[in-house]
Amino acid sequence: MPLTAVAVVALAPMLVAAGIWAADGARPPLDSEARPGPLVVPVLASEYRVTVQVPISATLEPGFPGVALDGGRITALRTAVGAELRSGDAVLDVEDRTIIAVQSTRPLWRDLHVGMSGQDVQDVQTLLMELGFFEGDPDGEFGPQTALAVREFNEKFRGDSRDAAFHASALVWIGAEPLRVGEVSVSAGEILAEATAVFRGEESVTSIAVSEPTGVSLPSGEYELVMSQTRVPYIWGSGSVEGDDATSVFRAMSSPDGVGLLEAAQAREVVTVPPSAVVVDRAGEVCVFSDVGSGPTSVEVVHGGVSTTQIVPVSELETVLANPADVIEDLVC
């Protein structure tokens, strides 16, 4: 009378995927009349790192706008996408007046001339000193020495050595830090209106949202979010990474949406056995047999695959019976 396999419905998904037999004494359906002998194989020490694929999505902020206060025809465009701007870098020429970038905590809001004082005067003195025009103490007082430095600045960038006033329109404020250009919105030959954004910095990422899988129970411990070769710490259940970690992940992404990996930071010690060696009996117990004459050894499956199954190491378990369904009449754990 032919033997039939018993289908067990409520098995853990990883056991089903691994091809592990549920047993009540029956044999696989391809069992032949020529019964094979016992096949005993060694267990192999290994490591397993929990890894889960997850959709990820970057939340972006628009780049910082570089606004030119000057107006007129653009006679030269001196920056491009990807350029990193710092104080003193030329941005564009408007009717042959070169407008430069400036880094500061606040923009220059007024034109300055002799007799004026304030923080904005000190900021301009500092800029002129960085550019090599001013050698005095940036004291916030617009005196004769500052006027001389401003004339030299105006001669170089605006073509007018007689002008001793510093014009706010000579600058494009880029914020307090260097700025990498992400978009240029004007071109040479255009008529530029006053107070027009001529470029924007690169978009900045505020966070990376992580869509954790539902219905999946993962071991406790530390995890990492992995994108390409980039790894950052991840707290399971948080649903996102922030700050510099988000920036690092975004730089490894080819678009704002992608697929990353959640991976255990530490590998887990396991032993590897053939999937066919692991038995799930009718009561749902999981076990292996070290030999045809041995009793069952209860085990905990960590991960099941097509060719191997990883289980928690068991003391003194050095071999397993790879074909228990072929050689043991009553498979009970």
C-alpha positions in Angstrom: 0.0 0.0 0.0 1.6 3.3 -1.0 2.6 5.7 1.8 1.4 9.4 1.7 2.8 12.6 3.3 0.7 14.4 5.9 0.2 18.1 5.2 0.4 20.3 8.3 -1.3 23.7 8.0 -0.1 25.8 10.9 3.7 25.6 10.4 6.0 28.5 10.9 6.7 30.1 7.5 10.5 29.5 7.7 9.9 25.8 8.3 7.7 25.5 5.3 10.2 27.4 3.2 13.0 25.1 4.4 11.2 22.0 3.2 10.9 20.5 6.7 8.7 17.4 7.0 5.8 17.3 9.4 5.6 13.7 10.7 3.1 11.3 12.1 5.0 8.2 11.0 4.3 8.7 7.3 7.0 9.1 4.6 7.5 11.5 1.7 5.3 10.7 -1.3 8.3 9.8 -3.5 9.4 7.1 -1.1 10.2 3.9 -3.1 10.1 0.3 -2.3 13.9 0.3 -2.0 14.2 1.9 1.4 17.4 3.9 1.8 19.7 3.5 4.8 20.3 6.2 7.5 22.3 9.2 6.4 24.2 10.8 9.3 25.9 14.1 8.7 27.9 16.5 11.0 26.3 19.7 12.1 28.3 22.8 11.1 29.0 25.8 13.3 28.1 29.0 11.6 26.7 32.5 12.2 23.4 34.0 11.1 22.5 37.7 10.9 18.8 38.6 10.8 18.2 40.6 7.6 14.8 42.1 6.4 14.2 44.1 3.3 12.3 47.3 3.9 11.0 50.2 1.8 12.6 53.5 2.7 11.7 57.1 1.7 13.5 60.3 2.2 11.8 63.5 3.5 13.5 66.4 1.7 13.7 70.2 2.3 14.2 72.6 -0.6 17.8 73.9 -1.0 18.8 77.3 0.3 18.0 80.1 -2.3 20.7 82.4 -3.5 19.0 85.7 -4.2 20.7 88.4 -6.3 19.6 91.9 -5.3 21.1 93.5 -8.4 19.0 93.8 -11.6 19.9 94.0 -15.3 21.2 91.8 -18.1 23.3 88.7 -17.0 26.6 89.0 -18.9 28.2 85.9 -17.4 27.1 82.9 -15.3 30.0 81.8 -13.1 28.5 78.9 -11.1 26.9 75.6 -12.0 25.1 72.6 -10.5 27.5 70.7 -8.2 29.7 73.7 -7.5 30.5 74.4 -3.8 30.2 78.1 -3.0 32.1 79.9 -0.3 32.6 83.5 0.6 34.3 85.4 -2.2 33.3 82.9 -5.0 31.9 84.6 -8.1 28.3 83.7 -8.8 27.3 85.8 -11.9 28.0 89.1 -13.7 25.2 91.6 -14.1 26.1 94.2 -16.8 29.8 93.3 -16.0 29.4 93.8 -12.3 30.6 90.6 -10.6 28.4 89.4 -7.8 30.0 87.2 -5.2 28.8 84.7 -2.6 29.1 85.5 1.1 28.8 83.2 4.2 27.4 84.8 7.3 24.7 84.3 9.9 22.6 87.0 8.3 22.3 88.8 5.0 23.6 92.4 4.4 20.4 94.4 4.2 21.7 98.0 3.5 24.4 99.8 1.6 27.3 101.0 3.8 29.4 104.1 3.6 31.8 106.2 5.7 30.5 107.2 9.1 28.2 104.1 9.5 28.7 101.5 12.2 27.2 98.2 13.3 27.4 94.5 13.1 26.9 94.6 9.3 29.9 96.9 8.9 31.9 94.4 10.9 30.7 91.6 8.7 31.8 93.5 5.6 35.2 94.3 7.1 35.6 90.6 7.9 34.7 89.7 4.3 37.1 92.3 2.9 39.9 90.9 5.2 39.2 87.4 3.9 39.5 88.6 0.3 42.8 90.5 1.0 41.5 94.1 0.8 41.3 95.0 4.5 44.2 94.8 6.9 42.8 96.6 10.0 40.8 95.5 12.9 37.1 94.6 12.1 35.7 97.0 14.7 32.3 97.7 13.0 33.3 101.3 12.3 33.3 102.4 8.6 36.3 104.7 8.6 38.9 105.8 6.0 40.7 102.4 6.1 37.5 100.5 5.4 36.6 103.0 2.6 40.0 102.3 0.9 39.4 98.6 1.1 35.9 99.1 -0.3 37.3 101.1 -3.3 39.7 98.3 -4.1 36.8 95.8 -3.8 34.6 97.9 -6.1 37.4 98.3 -8.7 37.9 94.5 -8.9 34.3 93.4 -8.9 32.3 96.4 -10.1 34.8 98.2 -12.3 34.6 101.5 -10.3 37.5 102.6 -8.1 35.9 105.9 -7.2 33.0 104.3 -5.4 33.7 104.1 -1.6 30.2 102.7 -0.7 29.7 99.0 -0.2 26.6 97.9 -2.0 24.4 95.0 -0.6 23.7 94.1 -4.2 27.3 93.1 -4.6 26.6 90.0 -2.6 24.5 86.8 -2.7 24.0 85.5 0.8 24.4 81.7 1.0 23.9 81.2 4.7 26.4 80.5 7.4 28.0 77.4 5.8 29.4 76.6 2.3 26.7 75.7 -0.1 26.6 73.1 -2.9 24.6 74.3 -5.8 21.7 71.9 -6.7 19.8 74.0 -9.2 20.6 77.1 -11.3 17.5 79.0 -12.5 19.0 81.7 -14.8 21.3 81.8 -17.8 23.6 84.3 -19.5 21.7 86.9 -21.6 18.6 86.9 -19.5 17.3 90.2 -18.0 17.5 89.7 -14.2 14.9 91.4 -12.0 16.0 92.7 -8.7 15.8 90.3 -5.7 15.6 87.1 -7.9 16.7 83.6 -6.7 19.4 82.7 -9.2 20.2 79.3 -7.7 19.3 76.9 -4.9 21.4 74.7 -2.8 21.1 70.9 -2.9 18.0 69.5 -1.3 18.7 68.4 2.3 17.2 65.3 3.9 15.5 65.7 7.3 14.7 62.0 7.8 14.5 58.6 6.2 11.2 56.8 6.8 11.5 53.1 7.2 8.4 50.9 6.6 9.0 48.0 9.1 7.3 44.7 8.1 4.1 43.9 10.0 3.5 40.6 11.6 7.2 39.9 11.8 8.8 39.2 15.2 12.5 39.9 15.3 15.0 39.0 18.0 15.8 41.8 20.4 19.1 43.6 20.0 20.7 46.3 18.0 20.0 46.8 14.3 21.4 48.7 11.4 19.8 50.2 8.3 21.9 49.3 5.3 21.8 51.0 1.9 24.5 49.9 -0.6 27.8 50.1 1.4 26.4 52.6 4.0 25.4 51.4 7.5 23.8 53.5 10.2 22.3 52.5 13.6 18.6 51.8 13.6 16.2 51.4 16.6 13.6 48.8 15.8 10.1 50.3 16.2 11.3 53.9 15.5 10.3 53.9 11.9 13.0 56.4 10.8 16.5 57.6 11.0 17.4 61.3 11.5 20.1 63.9 11.2 23.6 62.9 9.9 22.6 59.2 9.6 19.7 60.2 7.3 22.1 62.3 5.2 24.5 59.3 4.9 21.7 56.9 3.8 20.3 59.5 1.3 23.7 59.9 -0.3 23.7 56.2 -1.0 20.2 56.2 -2.5 19.7 56.8 -6.3 16.3 58.4 -5.7 14.2 59.6 -2.7 12.5 56.2 -2.5 14.2 52.9 -2.4 14.6 49.5 -0.7 17.1 49.1 2.2 17.9 46.3 4.6 17.4 46.1 8.3 20.2 43.9 9.6 21.1 42.8 13.1 24.3 44.6 14.2 25.6 41.4 15.7 25.7 37.9 14.1 24.1 35.1 16.1 25.9 31.8 16.6 24.0 28.9 15.0 24.6 25.4 13.7 23.6 24.4 10.1 21.8 21.2 9.3 20.0 19.9 6.2 16.3 21.0 6.1 15.3 17.3 5.9 16.9 16.6 9.3 14.4 18.8 11.1 11.1 17.2 12.2 7.9 18.8 13.2 5.5 16.3 14.8 1.7 16.4 15.0 1.9 18.2 18.4 4.0 21.0 16.8 7.2 20.0 18.5 10.5 20.5 16.6 13.4 18.1 16.9 16.2 16.3 15.2 17.8 12.9 15.6 21.5 12.4 16.0 21.3 8.9 14.6 18.8 6.2 13.7 19.0 4.7 17.1 18.9 7.9 19.2 16.0 9.6 20.7 14.8 13.0 19.5 16.6 16.3 20.5 14.4 19.4 20.8 15.7 22.3 18.7 14.9 25.9 18.0 15.0 26.9 14.3 16.5 30.3 13.7 16.2 30.4 9.9 15.2 28.0 7.2 16.3 28.0 3.6 16.1 25.8 0.5 19.5 24.1 1.1 20.2 24.6 4.8 18.5 25.3 8.1 20.1 27.2 11.0 19.2 26.1 14.5 20.3 27.2 18.0 23.4 25.2 19.1 22.6 22.3 21.3 25.2 20.9 23.7 26.8 17.6 22.5 24.8 17.6 19.3 27.5 16.8 16.7 25.7 14.9 14.1 22.1 14.7 12.7 20.2 12.1 10.8 19.6 13.8 7.4 16.7 11.4 6.4 14.7 10.6 9.5 11.5 10.2 7.4 13.1 7.4 5.5 14.4 5.3 8.3 12.3 5.9 11.5 8.8 4.4 11.6 7.3 6.7 14.2 8.6 10.3 14.0 7.6 11.8 17.3 9.5 14.6 19.1 
